[in-house]
């Protein structure tokens, strides 16, 4: 009974750690979970009294429950049976793939992190980098949207900052669920993004089983009223111009839509524009077939150099924010009303017929998005300078440049565009846009005359393209639209 037992030090340490973990799991973790759950519930109670679109119960359901619902969805199970038969694999192996896909896709929304942590970071980052503005909102139409509807914000995709900017500006009304590409599936970023309610999408996957699992998740979320944000272009615009819409996610949302059902689906067009897109040169590089492809290491080094250069400017008090970032919210489009107007029921159509109808709706939505894309100072000035260069004009004086910019502004406004004039001062808007371009060495100044730097014309065209669809006549004069 009193015999001594000698244990190696590593085993003693291991036993102490195991005992500590057991103590945490049995005594402390339940208390921590209770405190966290209590804080989350308090945040939700507060938010649901002031949010225009409340957080739906679907987003608050335990993630494992949603994963199980997705795994055993009848249509997913049907696809599993087909796959197992065609590829001659065990059904359990196909179900294991479904489990992996479901865990990859389904988010883990945390209201406390979204509104207390994510909102604060998004607000700080957006306002540190840009002068953030909401230029136009169709308040009257938005106020008439049925609160029971599934609201989908449909947007143009200019920059990866779009995610931060729109989520921050929309946080006063709702919590958004994004479809995020594979670029964000790195630890620990993917955990944070998933906790913000985003779901991951393999945009180029042609795997039938994966596409079925993704489709059923999007259907579940839409049917349950989850507010979503979608980029129909499918990716960032490389040349600055609007891209034709891709139909995948829209088709997933609408293929089972019941016009007589409990919920309508309402698309809210959102237009975004920037005086500077952080990735502009990288995006343009992708368009050049002769450009040397950069590896991950070189891309990381370029990013670090960019951060270092801006940090030095901050320290030496020579740093300026990257201009204005403006967002407009347009007139909502009700799917129920659209189907009533066109006289179709998507559930009754073949795949080919359904895609024709969804494509027509997507074109209408993209036109609505294009209509509300803000016109900010840099694209205005860039358009005039590119037009002058293409026409073989001489460098412009400050007075000539302002006259042409203001004439373009009037042309855009008469075409129905929403032109954002900072401080309601037209001279300031032109001076600001010109200063931004000079600071980036995109425009040369010599003896009070301004001209586009020839080597930087692709960048100037990139910004001019962002508003070229708003005034095709003006755009065609300078050949702004790239092909």
C-alpha positions in Angstrom: 0.0 0.0 0.0 2.9 2.3 0.7 5.1 1.2 -2.2 6.4 4.1 -4.2 5.8 4.2 -8.0 8.2 6.1 -10.2 6.8 7.8 -13.3 8.8 9.6 -16.0 8.4 13.4 -16.0 6.8 13.4 -19.5 4.0 11.1 -18.2 3.4 13.3 -15.1 3.1 16.4 -17.3 0.7 14.5 -19.7 -1.5 13.4 -16.7 -1.6 17.0 -15.3 -2.6 18.4 -18.7 -5.3 15.7 -19.1 -6.7 16.4 -15.6 -6.7 20.2 -16.3 -8.6 19.6 -19.6 -11.1 17.4 -17.9 -11.6 20.1 -15.2 -12.1 22.7 -17.9 -14.6 20.6 -19.8 -16.7 19.5 -16.8 -16.6 22.6 -14.6 -15.5 25.8 -16.5 -16.6 25.3 -20.1 -20.4 24.9 -19.3 -20.2 28.2 -17.4 -18.3 29.9 -20.3 -20.8 28.6 -22.8 -23.6 29.9 -20.6 -22.1 33.3 -20.4 -21.5 33.4 -24.2 -25.0 32.2 -25.0 -26.4 34.8 -22.7 -24.5 37.6 -24.4 -25.5 36.3 -27.8 -29.2 36.2 -26.8 -28.9 39.7 -25.4 -27.4 41.0 -28.6 -30.1 39.3 -30.7 -32.9 40.7 -28.5 -31.4 44.1 -29.0 -30.8 43.8 -32.7 -34.2 42.4 -33.6 -35.9 45.5 -32.1 -34.0 47.8 -34.5 -33.0 45.8 -37.6 -35.3 46.3 -40.6 -34.7 42.7 -41.6 -34.5 40.5 -38.5 -32.0 37.6 -38.1 -33.8 34.5 -39.2 -33.9 31.4 -37.0 -32.2 29.4 -39.8 -29.0 31.4 -39.2 -29.1 30.6 -35.5 -29.7 26.9 -35.9 -26.7 24.8 -34.7 -24.3 24.1 -37.6 -24.4 20.4 -37.1 -28.1 20.3 -37.4 -27.9 22.2 -40.8 -25.2 19.8 -42.0 -27.4 16.8 -41.2 -30.4 18.4 -42.9 -28.3 18.9 -46.0 -26.8 15.4 -45.9 -30.1 13.7 -45.8 -32.0 16.1 -48.1 -34.1 13.9 -50.5 -32.6 15.4 -53.7 -29.0 15.0 -52.3 -29.8 11.4 -51.4 -31.1 10.8 -55.0 -27.9 12.2 -56.4 -25.9 9.9 -54.1 -27.8 6.8 -55.3 -27.1 7.8 -59.0 -23.4 8.5 -58.3 -22.9 5.2 -56.5 -24.6 3.3 -59.3 -22.7 5.1 -62.1 -19.3 5.0 -60.5 -19.8 1.6 -58.9 -18.7 2.9 -55.5 -20.2 2.0 -52.1 -23.1 4.3 -51.0 -21.2 5.0 -47.8 -18.3 6.4 -49.8 -20.6 8.8 -51.7 -22.2 9.8 -48.4 -18.8 10.6 -47.0 -18.2 13.0 -49.9 -21.6 14.7 -49.1 -20.5 15.1 -45.5 -17.2 16.8 -46.5 -19.0 19.1 -49.0 -21.7 20.0 -46.4 -19.1 20.8 -43.7 -17.2 22.9 -46.2 -20.3 24.9 -47.3 -22.4 25.4 -44.2 -21.5 28.5 -42.2 -21.4 28.9 -38.4 -23.1 32.2 -37.9 -22.3 34.0 -34.6 -24.4 37.1 -34.1 -22.1 38.4 -31.3 -19.0 38.2 -33.5 -20.9 39.6 -36.5 -22.4 42.7 -34.9 -19.9 43.3 -32.1 -16.6 42.2 -33.6 -17.1 42.0 -37.4 -19.0 45.3 -37.7 -16.4 47.2 -35.7 -13.5 45.9 -37.7 -15.4 46.4 -41.0 -16.3 50.0 -40.1 -12.7 50.8 -39.0 -11.1 49.3 -42.0 -13.5 50.8 -44.5 -13.3 54.3 -43.0 -9.5 54.1 -42.5 -8.9 53.3 -46.2 -11.7 55.3 -47.8 -14.1 58.2 -47.4 -17.2 56.0 -47.3 -20.5 57.4 -48.6 -24.0 56.2 -49.3 -24.9 58.2 -52.4 -28.5 57.2 -53.2 -31.1 54.9 -51.6 -34.6 54.3 -52.9 -36.0 54.5 -49.3 -39.6 54.6 -50.4 -39.5 51.3 -52.3 -37.3 49.6 -49.7 -39.7 50.5 -47.0 -42.5 48.7 -48.9 -40.7 45.3 -49.0 -42.6 42.6 -47.1 -40.6 41.8 -43.9 -41.3 38.1 -44.5 -39.5 38.2 -47.9 -36.1 36.7 -48.5 -34.0 39.8 -49.4 -31.0 39.3 -51.7 -28.6 42.2 -52.3 -27.3 41.8 -55.9 -24.1 43.8 -56.6 -21.4 44.5 -59.1 -18.0 43.2 -58.0 -15.1 45.8 -58.1 -12.9 44.8 -55.2 -12.5 42.3 -52.3 -13.3 45.4 -50.2 -16.9 45.0 -51.4 -17.5 42.3 -48.8 -16.4 44.6 -46.0 -18.0 47.8 -47.3 -21.5 46.5 -48.0 -21.7 44.4 -44.8 -20.7 47.4 -42.8 -23.2 49.7 -44.5 -26.0 47.1 -44.3 -25.4 46.2 -40.7 -27.9 48.8 -39.5 -30.6 46.9 -41.4 -29.6 43.2 -41.5 -26.9 40.5 -41.3 -25.7 39.4 -44.8 -24.7 35.9 -45.9 -22.1 36.0 -48.7 -21.0 33.3 -51.1 -17.2 33.4 -50.8 -14.7 31.9 -53.2 -12.0 29.4 -52.4 -9.4 32.2 -51.9 -10.7 32.6 -48.4 -10.4 28.9 -47.4 -7.2 29.4 -45.4 -6.9 29.0 -41.6 -7.8 30.9 -39.5 -9.5 33.3 -42.0 -12.0 30.6 -43.0 -13.2 30.2 -39.4 -13.7 33.9 -39.0 -15.5 34.2 -42.4 -17.7 31.2 -41.6 -18.7 32.7 -38.2 -19.8 35.9 -40.1 -22.4 33.7 -41.9 -20.6 33.3 -45.3 -20.6 30.1 -47.2 -17.8 28.8 -49.4 -18.3 28.1 -53.1 -16.0 26.2 -55.5 -16.8 28.4 -58.4 -15.2 26.3 -61.1 -16.3 22.9 -59.8 -18.2 20.7 -62.3 -18.7 17.9 -59.7 -22.4 17.0 -59.9 -22.6 15.8 -56.3 -20.9 19.0 -55.0 -23.2 21.2 -57.1 -26.2 19.4 -55.8 -25.2 19.9 -52.2 -24.5 23.6 -52.8 -27.8 24.0 -54.7 -29.8 22.5 -51.8 -28.0 24.6 -49.2 -28.8 27.8 -51.2 -32.4 26.6 -51.6 -32.7 25.9 -47.8 -31.3 29.3 -46.9 -33.5 31.2 -49.4 -36.6 29.3 -48.4 -35.9 30.1 -44.8 -35.6 33.9 -45.4 -31.8 34.3 -45.0 -30.7 37.7 -46.3 -28.0 37.1 -48.8 -25.5 39.1 -51.0 -24.7 37.9 -54.4 -22.2 38.9 -57.2 -23.9 37.8 -60.4 -20.7 38.5 -62.4 -19.1 35.5 -60.6 -15.8 37.3 -59.9 -14.0 40.6 -59.9 -14.1 42.7 -63.1 -10.7 42.6 -64.7 -11.1 45.7 -66.9 -13.4 47.7 -64.7 -16.5 47.2 -66.8 -19.6 45.3 -65.9 -19.5 41.6 -66.8 -22.4 39.5 -68.1 -24.2 37.7 -65.3 -23.6 34.0 -64.4 -26.8 32.1 -63.6 -25.7 29.4 -61.1 -26.6 30.9 -57.7 -29.7 32.7 -59.1 -31.0 29.4 -60.6 -30.4 27.6 -57.3 -32.5 30.3 -55.5 -35.3 30.3 -57.9 -35.7 26.9 -59.5 -38.1 25.7 -56.7 -39.7 29.1 -56.1 -43.4 29.0 -55.4 -45.2 32.2 -56.5 -48.0 31.4 -54.1 -45.7 30.4 -51.2 -45.2 32.1 -47.8 -42.1 34.1 -48.9 -41.3 36.3 -51.8 -37.7 36.7 -53.0 -36.8 40.3 -53.4 -33.6 41.4 -55.2 -32.1 44.8 -54.1 -29.7 46.2 -56.7 -26.5 47.6 -55.2 -24.0 49.6 -57.1 -20.4 50.2 -55.8 -17.6 52.3 -57.1 -14.2 53.5 -55.8 -11.7 56.2 -56.5 -9.1 53.6 -56.1 -9.4 49.8 -56.2 -6.5 48.2 -54.3 -6.2 45.3 -56.7 -6.4 47.4 -59.9 -3.0 46.5 -61.4 -3.3 42.9 -60.4 -6.6 42.6 -62.1 -5.3 44.3 -65.3 -2.3 42.0 -65.2 -4.7 39.0 -65.6 -5.9 40.4 -68.9 -2.4 40.5 -70.4 -1.6 37.1 -71.9 2.1 38.0 -72.2 2.5 39.1 -68.5 4.6 36.8 -66.5 2.5 34.8 -64.0 3.4 35.5 -60.4 3.7 32.8 -57.8 2.2 33.0 -54.3 5.6 34.2 -52.8 6.0 37.1 -55.3 2.3 38.1 -54.8 2.8 38.1 -51.0 6.0 40.2 -51.4 4.2 42.7 -53.6 1.5 43.0 -51.0 4.0 43.5 -48.2 5.8 46.2 -50.2 2.5 48.0 -50.7 1.7 47.9 -47.0 5.3 49.0 -46.1 5.1 51.9 -48.5 1.8 53.1 -47.1 3.0 52.6 -43.6 6.1 54.9 -44.3 3.7 57.5 -45.7 1.6 57.3 -42.6 4.6 57.7 -40.3 5.9 60.7 -42.3 2.4 62.2 -42.5 2.3 62.0 -46.3 -0.5 59.4 -46.5 -3.9 60.0 -48.0 -6.9 57.8 -47.9 -7.7 56.1 -51.2 -10.4 58.5 -52.1 -14.2 57.9 -52.0 -15.9 54.6 -51.8 -19.6 55.1 -52.6 -22.6 52.7 -52.5 -26.1 53.1 -53.9 -29.2 51.0 -53.1 -31.7 50.8 -56.0 -35.3 49.8 -56.4 -36.1 46.3 -55.3 -37.3 43.7 -57.8 -39.9 41.2 -56.6 -39.6 37.7 -58.1 -43.3 37.1 -57.4 -44.3 40.2 -59.3 -41.7 39.5 -62.1 -43.2 36.0 -62.6 -46.7 37.4 -62.6 -45.7 39.9 -65.3 -44.0 37.3 -67.5 -46.6 34.6 -66.9 -44.2 31.7 -66.1 -43.7 29.3 -63.3 -40.1 28.2 -63.1 -41.0 24.9 -61.5 -42.9 23.8 -64.6 -40.1 24.5 -67.1 -37.4 22.2 -68.4 -33.8 23.1 -67.5 -33.2 24.9 -70.9 -36.4 26.8 -70.6 -35.8 27.7 -67.0 -32.3 29.0 -67.8 -33.7 31.3 -70.5 -36.1 32.8 -68.0 -33.6 33.1 -65.2 -31.2 34.6 -67.8 -33.7 37.3 -68.7 -34.2 38.1 -65.0 -30.5 38.2 -64.5 -30.1 40.7 -67.4 -32.8 42.9 -65.9 -31.1 42.8 -62.5 -27.7 43.6 -63.9 -29.2 46.5 -65.8 -30.7 47.7 -62.5 -27.3 47.3 -60.8 -25.5 49.2 -63.6 -28.0 52.0 -63.3 -27.1 52.7 -59.6 -23.3 52.4 -59.9 -22.1 55.7 -58.4 -20.1 58.1 -60.5 -17.2 59.2 -58.2 -14.4 61.8 -59.0 -11.6 59.6 -60.3 -13.6 57.8 -63.0 -15.0 61.2 -64.1 -11.6 62.7 -64.5 -10.1 59.5 -66.0 -12.8 59.4 -68.6 -12.0 62.9 -69.9 -8.3 62.4 -69.9 -8.5 59.1 -71.8 -10.9 60.6 -74.3 -8.6 63.5 -74.8 -5.6 61.2 -75.4 -7.5 58.9 -77.8 -8.6 62.0 -79.8 -5.0 63.1 -80.1 -5.7 66.3 -78.1 -3.2 68.6 -76.5 -2.6 68.6 -72.7 -5.5 70.3 -70.9 -5.3 73.3 -68.6 -7.1 73.2 -65.3 -9.9 75.3 -66.7 -10.4 73.1 -69.8 -10.3 70.0 -67.8 -12.9 71.2 -65.4 -15.2 72.3 -68.2 -15.0 68.9 -69.9 -15.5 67.0 -66.6 -18.6 69.1 -65.7 -20.0 68.6 -69.2 -19.5 64.9 -68.8 -21.2 65.0 -65.4 -24.2 66.8 -66.9 -24.4 64.2 -69.7 -24.3 61.4 -67.2 -26.9 63.0 -64.9 -29.2 63.6 -67.9 -28.9 59.8 -68.7 -30.1 59.0 -65.2 -26.8 58.3 -63.5 -26.2 59.0 -59.9 -23.2 61.3 -59.7 -21.6 61.8 -56.3 -20.2 65.3 -55.9 -18.3 65.5 -52.6 -19.1 68.4 -50.4 -21.6 69.5 -53.2 -18.6 71.4 -54.7 -18.0 70.7 -58.3 -14.6 72.3 -58.4 -13.5 70.3 -55.4 -14.7 67.1 -57.0 -12.5 67.7 -60.1 -9.5 68.9 -58.1 -9.8 65.8 -55.8 -10.0 63.3 -58.7 -7.1 65.0 -60.5 -5.0 65.0 -57.3 -5.6 61.3 -56.8 -4.4 60.5 -60.3 -1.3 62.7 -60.0 -0.3 61.1 -56.7 -0.4 57.7 -58.4 1.6 59.1 -61.4 -1.2 58.2 -63.8 -1.4 61.8 -64.9 1.5 64.2 -65.8 1.5 67.9 -65.0 3.8 70.3 -66.9 3.5 74.0 -66.7 -0.1 73.8 -65.5 -1.2 71.4 -68.3 -2.5 67.9 -67.6 -2.3 64.8 -69.7 -2.6 61.0 -69.3 0.7 59.1 -68.9 0.8 56.8 -71.9 2.3 53.8 -70.0 -0.6 54.1 -67.4 -3.5 54.3 -69.9 -4.7 50.7 -69.0 -5.2 51.9 -65.4 -7.0 55.1 -66.5 -9.2 53.1 -68.8 -10.0 50.7 -65.9 -11.5 53.5 -63.9 -13.2 55.1 -67.0 -14.8 51.7 -67.8 -16.6 51.6 -64.4 -19.0 54.3 -65.7 -18.8 53.8 -69.4 -22.1 51.9 -69.5 -23.9 54.9 -68.0 -23.3 57.0 -71.0 -22.5 54.9 -74.1 -22.2 57.9 -76.4 -19.5 59.5 -74.2 -17.7 56.1 -73.9 -17.7 55.4 -77.6 -15.9 58.7 -78.3 -12.8 57.5 -76.6 -13.0 53.7 -77.2 -13.2 53.2 -73.4 -14.9 49.8 -73.5 -12.3 47.0 -73.7 -13.0 43.9 -75.7 
